[in-house]
C-alpha cells in the first residue's frame, strides 16, 4: 500500500467512525493519541487550511 493510499484509507475509516480500522493501519510502534490529532486540527484551522 502506498503512503497516499494509507492516508486515504485512514481518513475513510475516520469519517466512518471505524476506529479499529484506523488503528489497524498504524505500525505497532506508533502511538496514536487523540490530543495529537486535535492539535493538528487546531493548527490547520489557524493556518486556514
N, C-alpha and C positions, 0 to 999 in steps of 0.2 A: 504494500500500500504506500503510495506517495505521501509526502508531507501534506500536500494540499488536500488529498482525499481524506487523510486522517482528521484534519481540521474541519472539513465539511461534515464528516460523519459525527464528529464531536458536537458541533453546533446543531446538527439534526437531532441528535439524542437530547441535547439541552432543550430544544424547542418542544420536543415530545415528552419532556419530563422523564426521560429514560436515564435515571441517574446511574444505574448499574452499567448501562451501555457506555456512558461517558467514562466511567472508571475502568471499564474493560479495555479501552483504547490506550490507557496510560501504561507506561513502563512501571513495573513494581517499585522501582526506586524513586518514582516521582511522588512528591507529597501534594495532594490536591486539597487546597484549603479554600473554603468559601470566601474568606476575607481577602485572599489574593485576587480572586475573580471580581469581587465587589470593588476593590481598589482599582483594578483595571477599568471597570465600567465608569467609575468616577473620573479617572484620568481621561478617558475617551470623551466624556461629556465636557470636560474642561477645555480640551483642545478642539472641540467642535467636530469630532469625527462621527 
